[in-house]
Amino acid sequence: MRFLLVALFFMTFGLSACTEAPDSQNPARILTMGDSMLAWNELSGQSVSHIVERSLNEPVVDRTVRGAKINHVLPISGAMGMRIEKQYTEGNWDWIILNGGGNDLWLGCGCIKCDGVINSMISADGRSGKIPAMVAKLRETNARVIFVGYLRSPGVGSPIEHCKDDGDVLESRIAKMAQMDDGFYYVTLKDMVPHGSTSYHTIDMIHPSILASQEIGKRVAKVVAEAEGKTLSVAKPDDAES
């Protein structure tokens, strides 16, 4: 029943994420694509994109959509961003921040016997599948791509606790991709959540709290800053509530 209720939540609110477009008066060079892990806390101005924006002191265009998947097959909602690949919008992007695959595992196969789903997204050697194909298209625009992994369950009653093994397999393959392309970066969150801590998740124990979004955003911004030899801005401290 819990799985069904959460699935209905995603179906109802999946298209409620930010849909901003590039501003011709203040052109951005950073684009964010992905699912609710990046989109969460957007309404309070504390999403990952907001934190990256403040940390680097430059605009970020956020096209993330809650509930989005890699393998989404419905054409209309897919074109609206439920298929992560379709979130891309034209621009002079230097960086594209990306995530995805969690909803494919959880809502697609229930994190049970997901080998086929994982293989469709990315092969064991990291060279083929929908994720490598999508990243290859993004890299053809000359943008560098940062793929952000997922938060892990803290082991205190999360409904996605049983997804850990499949998530580890998926991300290990993405990490292999990063070893083959100097312009593709993998940011792991595997070590972010202390065991037993509830501070990094919202009350549903699935999505990131404000604290988590802040920490994720800082990790991503650090990749950009280090690659470009820049210093991160010192952002005003924010209230790290769930």
ROSE-4610 file (N, C-alpha, C; in Angstrom, 1 decimal, always signed):
// ROSE-4610
residu = [M/M/M/R/R/R/F/F/F/L/L/L/L/L/L/V/V/V/A/A/A/L/L/L/F/F/F/F/F/F/M/M/M/T/T/T/F/F/F/G/G/G/L/L/L/S/S/S/A/A/A/C/C/C/T/T/T/E/E/E/A/A/A/P/P/P/D/D/D/S/S/S/Q/Q/Q/N/N/N/P/P/P/A/A/A/R/R/R/I/I/I/L/L/L/T/T/T/M/M/M/G/G/G/D/D/D/S/S/S/M/M/M/L/L/L/A/A/A/W/W/W/N/N/N/E/E/E/L/L/L/S/S/S/G/G/G/Q/Q/Q/S/S/S/V/V/V/S/S/S/H/H/H/I/I/I/V/V/V/E/E/E/R/R/R/S/S/S/L/L/L/N/N/N/E/E/E/P/P/P/V/V/V/V/V/V/D/D/D/R/R/R/T/T/T/V/V/V/R/R/R/G/G/G/A/A/A/K/K/K/I/I/I/N/N/N/H/H/H/V/V/V/L/L/L/P/P/P/I/I/I/S/S/S/G/G/G/A/A/A/M/M/M/G/G/G/M/M/M/R/R/R/I/I/I/E/E/E/K/K/K/Q/Q/Q/Y/Y/Y/T/T/T/E/E/E/G/G/G/N/N/N/W/W/W/D/D/D/W/W/W/I/I/I/I/I/I/L/L/L/N/N/N/G/G/G/G/G/G/G/G/G/N/N/N/D/D/D/L/L/L/W/W/W/L/L/L/G/G/G/C/C/C/G/G/G/C/C/C/I/I/I/K/K/K/C/C/C/D/D/D/G/G/G/V/V/V/I/I/I/N/N/N/S/S/S/M/M/M/I/I/I/S/S/S/A/A/A/D/D/D/G/G/G/R/R/R/S/S/S/G/G/G/K/K/K/I/I/I/P/P/P/A/A/A/M/M/M/V/V/V/A/A/A/K/K/K/L/L/L/R/R/R/E/E/E/T/T/T/N/N/N/A/A/A/R/R/R/V/V/V/I/I/I/F/F/F/V/V/V/G/G/G/Y/Y/Y/L/L/L/R/R/R/S/S/S/P/P/P/G/G/G/V/V/V/G/G/G/S/S/S/P/P/P/I/I/I/E/E/E/H/H/H/C/C/C/K/K/K/D/D/D/D/D/D/G/G/G/D/D/D/V/V/V/L/L/L/E/E/E/S/S/S/R/R/R/I/I/I/A/A/A/K/K/K/M/M/M/A/A/A/Q/Q/Q/M/M/M/D/D/D/D/D/D/G/G/G/F/F/F/Y/Y/Y/Y/Y/Y/V/V/V/T/T/T/L/L/L/K/K/K/D/D/D/M/M/M/V/V/V/P/P/P/H/H/H/G/G/G/S/S/S/T/T/T/S/S/S/Y/Y/Y/H/H/H/T/T/T/I/I/I/D/D/D/M/M/M/I/I/I/H/H/H/P/P/P/S/S/S/I/I/I/L/L/L/A/A/A/S/S/S/Q/Q/Q/E/E/E/I/I/I/G/G/G/K/K/K/R/R/R/V/V/V/A/A/A/K/K/K/V/V/V/V/V/V/A/A/A/E/E/E/A/A/A/E/E/E/G/G/G/K/K/K/T/T/T/L/L/L/S/S/S/V/V/V/A/A/A/K/K/K/P/P/P/D/D/D/D/D/D/A/A/A/E/E/E/S/S/S]
num = [1/1/1/2/2/2/3/3/3/4/4/4/5/5/5/6/6/6/7/7/7/8/8/8/9/9/9/10/10/10/11/11/11/12/12/12/13/13/13/14/14/14/15/15/15/16/16/16/17/17/17/18/18/18/19/19/19/20/20/20/21/21/21/22/22/22/23/23/23/24/24/24/25/25/25/26/26/26/27/27/27/28/28/28/29/29/29/30/30/30/31/31/31/32/32/32/33/33/33/34/34/34/35/35/35/36/36/36/37/37/37/38/38/38/39/39/39/40/40/40/41/41/41/42/42/42/43/43/43/44/44/44/45/45/45/46/46/46/47/47/47/48/48/48/49/49/49/50/50/50/51/51/51/52/52/52/53/53/53/54/54/54/55/55/55/56/56/56/57/57/57/58/58/58/59/59/59/60/60/60/61/61/61/62/62/62/63/63/63/64/64/64/65/65/65/66/66/66/67/67/67/68/68/68/69/69/69/70/70/70/71/71/71/72/72/72/73/73/73/74/74/74/75/75/75/76/76/76/77/77/77/78/78/78/79/79/79/80/80/80/81/81/81/82/82/82/83/83/83/84/84/84/85/85/85/86/86/86/87/87/87/88/88/88/89/89/89/90/90/90/91/91/91/92/92/92/93/93/93/94/94/94/95/95/95/96/96/96/97/97/97/98/98/98/99/99/99/100/100/100/101/101/101/102/102/102/103/103/103/104/104/104/105/105/105/106/106/106/107/107/107/108/108/108/109/109/109/110/110/110/111/111/111/112/112/112/113/113/113/114/114/114/115/115/115/116/116/116/117/117/117/118/118/118/119/119/119/120/120/120/121/121/121/122/122/122/123/123/123/124/124/124/125/125/125/126/126/126/127/127/127/128/128/128/129/129/129/130/130/130/131/131/131/132/132/132/133/133/133/134/134/134/135/135/135/136/136/136/137/137/137/138/138/138/139/139/139/140/140/140/141/141/141/142/142/142/143/143/143/144/144/144/145/145/145/146/146/146/147/147/147/148/148/148/149/149/149/150/150/150/151/151/151/152/152/152/153/153/153/154/154/154/155/155/155/156/156/156/157/157/157/158/158/158/159/159/159/160/160/160/161/161/161/162/162/162/163/163/163/164/164/164/165/165/165/166/166/166/167/167/167/168/168/168/169/169/169/170/170/170/171/171/171/172/172/172/173/173/173/174/174/174/175/175/175/176/176/176/177/177/177/178/178/178/179/179/179/180/180/180/181/181/181/182/182/182/183/183/183/184/184/184/185/185/185/186/186/186/187/187/187/188/188/188/189/189/189/190/190/190/191/191/191/192/192/192/193/193/193/194/194/194/195/195/195/196/196/196/197/197/197/198/198/198/199/199/199/200/200/200/201/201/201/202/202/202/203/203/203/204/204/204/205/205/205/206/206/206/207/207/207/208/208/208/209/209/209/210/210/210/211/211/211/212/212/212/213/213/213/214/214/214/215/215/215/216/216/216/217/217/217/218/218/218/219/219/219/220/220/220/221/221/221/222/222/222/223/223/223/224/224/224/225/225/225/226/226/226/227/227/227/228/228/228/229/229/229/230/230/230/231/231/231/232/232/232/233/233/233/234/234/234/235/235/235/236/236/236/237/237/237/238/238/238/239/239/239/240/240/240/241/241/241/242/242/242]
x = [+0.8/+0.0/+0.9/+1.9/+2.8/+3.4/+3.8/+4.4/+3.4/+2.2/+1.1/+0.9/+0.8/+0.5/+1.7/+2.9/+4.0/+4.0/+3.7/+3.6/+2.6/+1.4/+0.4/+0.9/+1.6/+2.2/+3.0/+3.9/+4.8/+3.9/+2.9/+2.1/+1.3/+0.9/+0.2/+1.0/+2.2/+3.1/+4.3/+4.4/+5.6/+6.0/+5.0/+5.3/+5.3/+5.5/+5.5/+6.8/+7.9/+9.2/+9.4/+10.6/+10.9/+11.0/+10.4/+10.5/+11.0/+12.0/+12.5/+13.3/+13.4/+14.1/+15.3/+16.2/+17.4/+16.9/+17.6/+17.3/+18.2/+17.7/+18.6/+19.4/+18.9/+19.5/+20.6/+20.5/+21.5/+21.7/+22.4/+22.5/+23.2/+22.6/+23.2/+24.1/+25.1/+25.9/+25.9/+25.0/+24.8/+23.3/+23.1/+21.8/+21.7/+20.5/+20.3/+19.1/+19.3/+18.3/+18.3/+17.1/+17.0/+15.6/+15.6/+14.4/+14.3/+13.4/+13.1/+14.3/+15.3/+16.4/+17.1/+17.1/+17.7/+16.6/+15.3/+14.3/+13.7/+13.9/+13.3/+13.8/+12.9/+13.2/+13.2/+12.7/+12.8/+11.9/+10.7/+9.8/+10.3/+11.2/+11.8/+13.1/+13.5/+14.7/+16.0/+15.8/+16.9/+17.2/+16.8/+17.1/+18.6/+19.0/+20.4/+20.8/+20.0/+20.3/+20.5/+19.6/+19.7/+21.1/+21.5/+22.7/+23.9/+23.9/+25.0/+25.0/+23.9/+23.8/+24.4/+24.1/+24.7/+26.1/+26.5/+27.9/+28.9/+28.4/+29.2/+28.9/+27.9/+27.5/+27.2/+26.4/+26.0/+24.7/+23.9/+22.6/+22.7/+21.7/+21.6/+20.2/+20.0/+18.7/+18.3/+17.2/+16.8/+15.6/+15.8/+14.7/+14.3/+14.7/+14.4/+12.9/+12.4/+11.0/+10.9/+10.0/+9.8/+9.1/+9.7/+9.1/+9.7/+10.6/+11.2/+12.0/+12.0/+12.7/+13.6/+14.5/+15.4/+14.5/+13.7/+13.0/+11.5/+11.2/+9.8/+9.3/+8.2/+7.8/+6.6/+5.8/+4.6/+5.1/+4.6/+5.2/+4.9/+3.6/+3.3/+3.9/+3.8/+4.4/+5.9/+6.4/+7.8/+8.4/+7.7/+8.1/+8.1/+7.2/+7.1/+8.2/+9.0/+10.1/+10.1/+9.1/+9.1/+10.1/+10.5/+11.7/+12.9/+13.8/+14.9/+15.6/+15.8/+16.5/+15.8/+14.4/+13.6/+13.7/+14.3/+14.4/+15.5/+16.3/+17.3/+16.7/+17.3/+16.9/+18.1/+17.9/+19.1/+19.7/+21.0/+21.7/+23.2/+23.9/+25.4/+25.9/+25.6/+26.0/+27.4/+28.1/+29.4/+29.3/+28.3/+28.1/+26.6/+26.4/+25.1/+25.1/+24.3/+24.2/+23.1/+23.3/+22.3/+22.2/+21.0/+20.9/+19.7/+19.5/+18.4/+18.6/+17.6/+17.6/+16.9/+16.8/+16.2/+14.7/+14.0/+12.6/+12.4/+13.3/+13.3/+13.4/+14.2/+14.4/+13.2/+12.8/+11.8/+10.4/+10.0/+8.7/+8.6/+9.7/+9.7/+9.7/+10.6/+10.6/+10.6/+10.3/+10.2/+11.5/+12.6/+13.9/+13.9/+13.2/+13.1/+13.4/+14.4/+14.8/+14.9/+15.8/+15.9/+17.0/+17.6/+18.8/+18.5/+17.3/+16.9/+16.8/+16.2/+16.1/+17.4/+18.3/+19.6/+20.4/+20.3/+21.1/+20.5/+19.2/+18.7/+19.2/+19.5/+20.0/+21.5/+22.2/+23.7/+24.3/+25.1/+25.7/+26.8/+27.1/+28.1/+29.4/+29.8/+31.1/+30.9/+29.7/+29.5/+29.5/+29.5/+29.7/+28.4/+27.3/+26.1/+24.9/+23.8/+22.5/+22.0/+20.9/+20.3/+21.0/+21.6/+22.4/+23.6/+24.5/+25.6/+25.2/+24.1/+23.6/+23.2/+22.5/+22.1/+23.3/+24.2/+25.4/+26.2/+26.3/+27.1/+26.5/+25.1/+24.5/+24.7/+24.7/+25.0/+26.4/+27.3/+28.7/+29.0/+28.2/+28.4/+28.1/+27.4/+27.2/+28.4/+29.5/+30.7/+30.5/+29.4/+29.2/+29.9/+30.4/+30.9/+29.7/+29.6/+28.4/+28.8/+28.0/+28.2/+27.0/+27.2/+26.2/+26.2/+25.1/+25.0/+24.3/+24.9/+24.3/+23.2/+22.7/+21.6/+22.1/+21.3/+21.4/+21.1/+21.8/+21.6/+20.6/+19.9/+19.0/+19.8/+19.4/+20.2/+19.9/+19.0/+18.7/+17.7/+16.8/+15.8/+14.4/+14.0/+12.6/+12.3/+13.3/+13.1/+12.4/+11.4/+10.7/+11.6/+12.8/+13.7/+14.9/+14.9/+16.0/+16.4/+15.4/+15.7/+16.2/+16.3/+16.8/+18.3/+19.0/+20.4/+21.3/+21.1/+21.9/+21.8/+20.6/+20.4/+21.0/+20.8/+21.4/+22.9/+23.5/+25.0/+25.5/+24.8/+25.1/+25.1/+24.0/+23.8/+24.9/+25.2/+26.2/+27.6/+27.9/+29.2/+29.5/+28.4/+28.6/+28.8/+28.0/+28.2/+29.6/+30.1/+31.5/+32.5/+32.2/+33.1/+33.1/+31.9/+31.8/+32.7/+32.7/+33.5/+35.0/+35.4/+36.8/+37.2/+36.2/+36.5/+36.4/+36.0/+35.7/+36.1/+37.1/+37.5/+36.5/+35.5/+34.5/+33.2/+33.3/+32.1/+32.5/+31.8/+32.1/+31.0/+31.4/+30.4/+30.6/+29.5/+29.6/+28.8/+29.5/+28.8/+28.3/+27.1/+26.6/+26.5/+27.2/+27.2/+27.6/+28.5/+29.1/+28.4/+27.4/+26.9/+26.0/+25.2/+24.2/+24.8/+25.0/+25.5/+24.4/+24.9/+23.9/+23.1/+21.8/+20.9/+20.4/+21.0/+20.6/+19.4/+18.5/+17.3/+17.4/+18.5/+18.7/+18.8/+19.1/+19.4/+18.2/+17.1/+15.9/+14.7/+13.7/+12.5/+11.7/+10.5/+9.7/+9.4/+9.4/+9.1/+10.3/+11.4/+12.6/+13.1/+12.7/+13.1/+13.9/+13.3/+13.8/+14.7/+15.6/+16.6/+16.0/+16.4/+16.1/+16.8/+16.5/+17.2/+18.7/+19.1/+20.5/+21.1/+20.5/+21.0/+21.2/+20.1/+20.2/+21.4/+21.6/+22.7/+24.1/+24.2/+25.5/+25.7/+24.6/+24.7/+25.1/+24.5/+24.8/+26.2/+26.7/+28.1/+29.1/+28.8/+29.7/+29.7/+28.6/+28.5/+29.2/+29.0/+29.6/+31.2/+31.6/+33.1/+33.7/+33.0/+33.5/+33.7/+32.7/+32.8/+34.0/+34.0/+35.0/+36.4/+36.6/+38.0/+38.4/+37.4/+37.8/+38.1/+37.5/+37.8/+38.7/+39.3/+40.3/+39.7/+38.4/+37.7/+37.5/+37.2/+36.9/+35.4/+34.9/+33.4/+33.1/+31.9/+31.4/+31.0/+31.1/+30.6/+29.2/+28.3/+26.9/+26.4/+25.3/+24.7/+24.2/+24.5/+24.0/+22.5/+22.0/+20.6/+20.1/+18.9/+18.3/+18.2/+18.8/+18.9/+17.8/+16.5/+15.4/+15.1/+14.3/+13.9/+12.8]
y = [-1.2/+0.0/+1.3/+1.3/+2.4/+2.7/+1.6/+1.8/+2.4/+1.9/+2.5/+3.9/+4.3/+5.7/+6.6/+6.2/+7.0/+7.1/+6.0/+6.0/+7.0/+7.0/+8.0/+9.4/+9.6/+10.9/+11.4/+10.5/+10.9/+11.2/+10.4/+10.6/+11.9/+12.3/+13.5/+14.8/+14.7/+15.9/+15.8/+14.9/+14.6/+15.8/+16.6/+17.6/+19.0/+19.0/+20.3/+20.9/+20.4/+20.9/+22.2/+22.8/+24.0/+23.8/+24.8/+24.7/+26.0/+26.6/+27.9/+27.7/+28.8/+28.8/+29.7/+29.6/+30.5/+32.0/+32.9/+34.3/+35.0/+35.5/+36.1/+37.3/+37.9/+39.1/+38.7/+37.5/+36.9/+35.5/+35.2/+33.8/+32.9/+31.7/+30.8/+29.8/+29.2/+28.2/+26.9/+26.7/+25.5/+25.1/+23.8/+23.2/+22.1/+21.9/+20.8/+19.9/+18.6/+17.7/+16.5/+16.0/+14.8/+14.7/+14.0/+13.7/+14.4/+13.9/+14.6/+14.8/+13.9/+14.1/+15.4/+15.9/+17.3/+18.3/+18.0/+19.0/+19.3/+18.4/+18.6/+19.9/+20.6/+21.8/+23.0/+22.8/+23.9/+25.1/+24.8/+25.9/+26.8/+26.2/+27.0/+27.6/+27.5/+28.1/+27.3/+26.0/+25.3/+24.0/+23.9/+22.7/+22.7/+21.6/+21.5/+22.6/+22.8/+23.9/+25.3/+25.6/+26.8/+26.9/+25.8/+25.8/+26.0/+25.3/+25.4/+26.9/+27.4/+28.8/+29.8/+29.6/+30.5/+30.3/+29.0/+28.7/+29.2/+29.1/+29.6/+31.0/+31.6/+33.0/+33.2/+32.3/+32.5/+31.7/+32.1/+31.4/+30.0/+29.2/+27.8/+27.6/+27.0/+26.7/+25.3/+25.2/+23.9/+23.3/+22.2/+21.5/+20.2/+19.9/+18.7/+18.5/+17.3/+17.0/+15.8/+16.0/+15.0/+13.8/+12.6/+11.4/+11.0/+11.8/+11.5/+10.2/+9.6/+8.3/+8.3/+7.4/+7.2/+6.5/+5.5/+4.6/+5.0/+6.2/+6.6/+6.5/+5.8/+5.5/+6.3/+6.9/+7.6/+8.9/+9.1/+10.2/+11.6/+11.8/+13.2/+13.6/+12.9/+13.2/+13.1/+12.2/+12.1/+13.4/+13.9/+15.1/+16.3/+16.2/+17.3/+17.2/+16.2/+16.1/+14.8/+14.0/+12.8/+11.8/+11.9/+11.2/+12.2/+11.8/+12.8/+13.3/+12.5/+12.9/+14.1/+14.2/+15.2/+16.5/+16.5/+17.8/+18.7/+18.2/+19.1/+20.2/+21.4/+22.5/+23.2/+23.8/+24.4/+25.5/+25.6/+26.7/+26.5/+27.5/+27.4/+26.9/+25.6/+25.0/+24.6/+25.0/+24.5/+23.3/+23.3/+22.2/+21.7/+20.4/+19.9/+18.9/+19.3/+18.5/+17.5/+16.2/+15.2/+14.1/+13.6/+12.4/+11.5/+10.4/+9.5/+8.1/+7.3/+5.9/+5.3/+6.2/+5.7/+5.4/+6.2/+5.9/+4.7/+4.4/+3.2/+2.0/+2.0/+0.9/+0.7/+1.8/+1.7/+1.6/+2.5/+2.5/+1.6/+1.3/+0.4/-1.1/-1.5/-2.9/-3.2/-2.2/-2.4/-2.8/-2.5/-3.0/-4.5/-5.2/-6.7/-7.2/-8.1/-8.6/-7.5/-6.6/-5.4/-5.5/-6.7/-6.8/-6.3/-6.6/-6.2/-4.7/-4.1/-2.6/-2.0/-2.5/-1.9/-2.0/-3.2/-3.4/-2.5/-2.2/-1.3/+0.1/+0.5/+1.8/+1.9/+0.9/+0.9/-0.5/-0.9/-2.2/-2.3/-3.6/-3.8/-3.1/-2.9/-2.2/-0.7/-0.2/+1.2/+1.8/+1.0/+1.5/+1.7/+1.0/+1.0/+1.1/+1.4/+1.6/+3.0/+3.3/+4.6/+5.7/+5.4/+6.5/+6.8/+5.9/+6.3/+7.0/+6.5/+7.2/+8.6/+8.8/+10.2/+11.1/+10.6/+11.3/+11.7/+10.7/+10.9/+12.1/+12.2/+13.3/+14.6/+14.6/+15.8/+16.2/+15.3/+15.6/+16.1/+15.7/+16.2/+17.7/+18.3/+19.8/+20.5/+19.8/+20.3/+20.7/+20.3/+20.5/+19.4/+19.8/+18.7/+18.3/+17.0/+16.5/+15.9/+16.3/+15.8/+14.9/+13.7/+12.7/+12.6/+12.9/+12.9/+11.6/+10.8/+9.6/+9.9/+8.9/+9.0/+8.9/+9.6/+9.4/+7.9/+7.4/+6.1/+6.2/+5.1/+5.1/+5.0/+5.7/+5.7/+4.5/+3.6/+2.4/+2.5/+3.5/+3.8/+3.9/+2.9/+2.8/+3.4/+3.5/+4.1/+3.0/+3.4/+2.5/+2.1/+2.8/+2.4/+1.7/+1.2/+0.5/-0.7/-1.4/-2.6/-2.3/-1.0/-0.7/-0.5/-0.6/-0.3/-1.1/-2.4/-3.3/-2.9/-2.7/-2.3/-1.0/+0.0/+1.3/+1.2/+0.4/+0.3/-0.3/-1.2/-1.8/-0.7/+0.0/+1.1/+2.1/+2.6/+3.6/+3.1/+1.9/+1.3/+1.4/+1.1/+1.2/+2.6/+3.6/+5.0/+5.4/+5.0/+5.3/+4.8/+3.6/+3.1/+4.1/+4.6/+5.6/+6.8/+7.3/+8.4/+8.2/+7.0/+6.7/+6.7/+6.7/+6.6/+8.0/+9.0/+10.3/+11.4/+12.2/+13.3/+14.4/+14.4/+15.4/+15.0/+13.8/+13.2/+12.9/+13.5/+13.4/+12.7/+11.8/+11.1/+11.6/+12.1/+12.6/+11.6/+10.9/+9.9/+10.6/+10.1/+10.5/+9.4/+8.3/+7.1/+7.3/+8.2/+8.5/+9.6/+10.2/+11.5/+11.2/+10.2/+10.0/+9.1/+9.7/+8.9/+7.8/+6.6/+5.6/+6.0/+5.8/+6.2/+7.6/+8.5/+9.9/+10.1/+10.9/+11.3/+12.7/+13.3/+14.8/+15.0/+13.9/+14.1/+13.7/+13.3/+13.0/+13.8/+14.0/+14.5/+13.5/+13.8/+12.9/+11.6/+11.6/+10.4/+9.4/+9.9/+9.1/+8.6/+9.4/+9.1/+10.3/+11.5/+12.7/+13.5/+14.3/+15.0/+16.1/+16.3/+17.4/+18.7/+19.8/+21.0/+20.9/+20.3/+20.0/+19.2/+18.1/+17.2/+18.0/+18.7/+19.5/+20.5/+21.1/+22.0/+21.3/+20.1/+19.4/+18.8/+18.4/+17.9/+19.0/+20.1/+21.3/+21.7/+21.7/+22.1/+21.1/+19.8/+18.9/+19.1/+19.3/+19.6/+20.8/+21.9/+23.2/+23.1/+22.2/+22.0/+21.4/+20.5/+19.9/+21.0/+21.8/+22.9/+23.8/+24.3/+25.2/+24.7/+23.4/+22.9/+22.7/+22.3/+22.1/+23.4/+24.5/+25.8/+26.7/+26.1/+26.9/+28.1/+27.9/+29.1/+28.8/+29.8/+29.7/+29.8/+28.9/+28.9/+30.1/+30.7/+31.8/+31.3/+32.2/+31.8/+32.2/+31.2/+31.5/+31.9/+32.6/+33.0/+31.7/+31.5/+30.2/+30.1/+28.9/+28.7/+27.8/+27.9/+27.0/+25.6/+24.7/+23.3/+22.4/+22.9/+22.0/+21.0/+20.0/+19.0/+19.5]
z = [+0.0/+0.0/+0.0/+0.8/+0.8/-0.5/-1.2/-2.5/-3.5/-3.4/-4.3/-4.0/-2.8/-2.4/-2.9/-2.8/-3.2/-4.7/-5.4/-6.9/-7.3/-6.7/-7.0/-6.8/-5.7/-5.5/-6.6/-7.1/-8.3/-9.5/-9.7/-10.9/-10.8/-9.6/-9.4/-9.5/-8.9/-8.8/-9.6/-10.5/-11.3/-12.2/-12.7/-13.6/-12.9/-11.6/-10.9/-10.6/-11.2/-11.0/-11.9/-11.6/-12.3/-13.8/-14.6/-16.0/-16.6/-15.9/-16.4/-17.7/-18.4/-19.7/-19.6/-20.5/-20.5/-20.7/-20.0/-20.0/-21.0/-22.1/-23.1/-22.6/-21.5/-20.9/-20.0/-19.5/-18.5/-18.8/-19.9/-20.3/-19.4/-19.1/-18.2/-19.0/-18.4/-19.0/-18.3/-17.3/-16.5/-16.6/-17.0/-17.1/-16.1/-15.5/-14.6/-15.2/-15.3/-15.8/-14.8/-14.6/-13.7/-13.0/-11.8/-11.1/-9.8/-8.9/-7.7/-6.7/-6.9/-6.0/-6.2/-7.4/-7.7/-7.6/-7.9/-8.0/-6.6/-5.6/-4.3/-3.6/-2.9/-2.1/-3.1/-4.3/-5.3/-4.9/-4.3/-3.9/-2.8/-2.0/-0.9/-1.3/-2.6/-3.1/-2.5/-2.2/-1.6/-2.4/-3.7/-4.5/-4.8/-5.3/-5.7/-6.6/-7.6/-8.6/-7.9/-6.9/-6.2/-5.5/-4.9/-4.1/-5.0/-6.2/-7.2/-7.6/-7.9/-8.4/-7.4/-6.1/-5.1/-4.9/-4.9/-4.6/-5.7/-7.0/-8.1/-8.5/-7.9/-8.1/-9.6/-10.2/-11.6/-11.8/-12.8/-13.0/-13.4/-13.0/-13.4/-13.9/-15.1/-15.6/-15.2/-14.4/-13.9/-14.7/-15.3/-16.1/-15.4/-14.2/-13.5/-13.3/-13.3/-13.1/-12.1/-11.1/-10.1/-10.8/-10.4/-11.0/-12.3/-12.9/-14.2/-14.2/-15.4/-15.5/-16.7/-16.8/-18.0/-19.0/-18.6/-19.5/-19.8/-19.4/-19.6/-21.0/-21.3/-22.7/-23.2/-22.3/-22.7/-23.5/-24.7/-25.5/-25.0/-24.6/-24.3/-23.0/-21.9/-20.6/-20.8/-21.6/-21.8/-22.4/-23.4/-24.1/-23.1/-22.1/-21.1/-20.0/-20.1/-19.1/-18.2/-18.3/-17.5/-18.0/-19.3/-19.8/-19.7/-18.9/-18.6/-19.8/-20.8/-22.0/-22.7/-22.5/-23.2/-22.4/-21.3/-20.5/-21.1/-22.0/-22.6/-23.3/-23.2/-24.0/-24.6/-25.7/-26.4/-25.6/-25.6/-24.9/-25.1/-24.7/-24.8/-23.5/-23.2/-21.9/-21.9/-20.8/-20.5/-19.6/-18.8/-17.8/-17.8/-17.7/-17.6/-16.3/-15.4/-14.1/-14.3/-14.1/-14.5/-13.4/-13.2/-12.5/-13.0/-12.5/-13.0/-12.8/-12.9/-12.8/-11.6/-10.5/-9.3/-9.4/-10.2/-10.4/-11.3/-12.2/-13.0/-12.2/-11.2/-10.3/-9.3/-8.7/-7.7/-8.2/-9.1/-9.7/-10.9/-11.5/-12.7/-12.4/-11.5/-11.2/-9.7/-8.9/-7.5/-6.8/-7.4/-6.9/-6.6/-7.4/-7.4/-8.8/-8.9/-10.2/-11.3/-11.0/-11.9/-12.8/-13.0/-13.9/-15.3/-15.8/-17.2/-17.3/-16.3/-16.2/-16.1/-15.3/-15.2/-16.5/-17.1/-18.3/-19.4/-19.4/-20.5/-20.3/-19.0/-18.8/-19.0/-18.6/-18.7/-18.6/-19.5/-19.5/-18.4/-18.2/-17.1/-17.3/-18.6/-18.8/-19.0/-18.8/-18.8/-20.2/-21.3/-22.6/-23.4/-23.1/-23.8/-22.9/-23.5/-22.8/-22.9/-22.3/-22.5/-21.8/-20.7/-20.0/-20.8/-21.2/-22.0/-23.3/-24.0/-25.2/-24.9/-23.8/-23.5/-23.2/-22.4/-22.1/-23.3/-24.2/-25.5/-26.3/-26.3/-27.0/-26.3/-25.0/-24.3/-24.5/-24.5/-24.7/-26.1/-27.0/-28.4/-28.5/-27.5/-27.5/-27.0/-26.6/-26.0/-24.5/-23.9/-22.5/-21.7/-20.6/-19.6/-18.8/-18.4/-17.8/-16.4/-15.4/-14.0/-13.7/-13.4/-13.1/-11.5/-10.9/-9.4/-9.0/-8.1/-7.6/-6.6/-5.9/-5.0/-3.5/-2.7/-1.3/-0.9/+0.1/+0.6/+1.8/+2.0/+3.2/+4.4/+5.5/+6.7/+7.6/+7.1/+7.8/+8.9/+8.8/+9.9/+9.2/+8.6/+8.2/+6.8/+6.0/+4.6/+3.7/+2.9/+2.0/+0.9/+0.7/-0.4/+0.1/+1.3/+1.9/+1.0/+0.5/-0.3/-1.7/-2.0/-3.3/-3.4/-2.2/-2.1/-3.0/-3.1/-3.9/-5.4/-5.9/-7.3/-7.6/-6.6/-6.8/-6.8/-6.0/-6.0/-7.3/-7.9/-9.2/-10.3/-10.3/-11.3/-11.2/-10.0/-9.9/-10.1/-9.8/-10.1/-11.6/-12.4/-13.9/-14.3/-13.7/-14.1/-13.7/-12.6/-12.2/-13.3/-13.9/-14.9/-16.1/-16.5/-17.6/-17.3/-16.1/-15.8/-16.0/-15.9/-16.1/-17.5/-18.4/-19.9/-20.6/-19.8/-20.5/-19.5/-19.8/-19.0/-18.8/-19.7/-19.6/-18.9/-18.4/-17.7/-16.2/-15.3/-13.9/-13.1/-12.2/-11.4/-9.9/-9.3/-8.0/-7.1/-6.3/-5.4/-4.1/-3.7/-2.4/-1.4/-1.8/-1.0/+0.4/+0.7/+2.0/+2.7/+2.2/+2.7/+4.0/+4.0/+5.1/+6.2/+7.4/+8.5/+8.9/+9.2/+9.6/+10.8/+10.7/+11.8/+11.8/+10.9/+10.9/+10.1/+10.5/+9.8/+9.2/+9.4/+9.0/+7.5/+6.8/+5.4/+4.5/+5.1/+4.3/+4.8/+4.0/+4.4/+5.2/+5.6/+6.4/+5.7/+4.4/+3.7/+3.6/+4.1/+4.2/+2.8/+1.8/+0.4/-0.2/-0.1/-0.7/+0.2/-0.4/+0.4/+1.2/+2.4/+3.2/+2.7/+3.3/+2.9/+3.1/+4.2/+4.6/+3.5/+3.0/+2.0/+0.7/+0.3/-1.0/-0.9/+0.2/+0.4/+0.2/+0.8/+0.7/-0.7/-1.3/-2.7/-3.6/-3.5/-4.3/-4.2/-2.9/-2.7/-3.4/-3.3/-3.9/-5.5/-6.0/-7.5/-7.9/-7.1/-7.4/-7.3/-6.3/-6.1/-7.4/-8.0/-9.3/-10.3/-10.5/-11.5/-11.2/-9.9/-9.5/-9.6/-9.2/-9.3/-10.8/-11.7/-13.1/-13.7/-13.3/-13.9/-13.1/-12.0/-11.2/-10.5/-10.1/-9.4/-7.9/-7.2/-5.8/-5.6/-4.8/-4.5/-3.7/-4.0/-3.2/-1.8/-0.8/+0.5/+0.7/+0.6/+0.6/+2.0/+2.1/+3.3/+4.0/+5.2/+5.9/+5.8/+5.5/+5.4/+6.5/+6.8/+7.8/+7.3/+7.9/+7.3/+7.9/+7.8/+8.3/+7.2/+7.7/+6.7/+5.9]
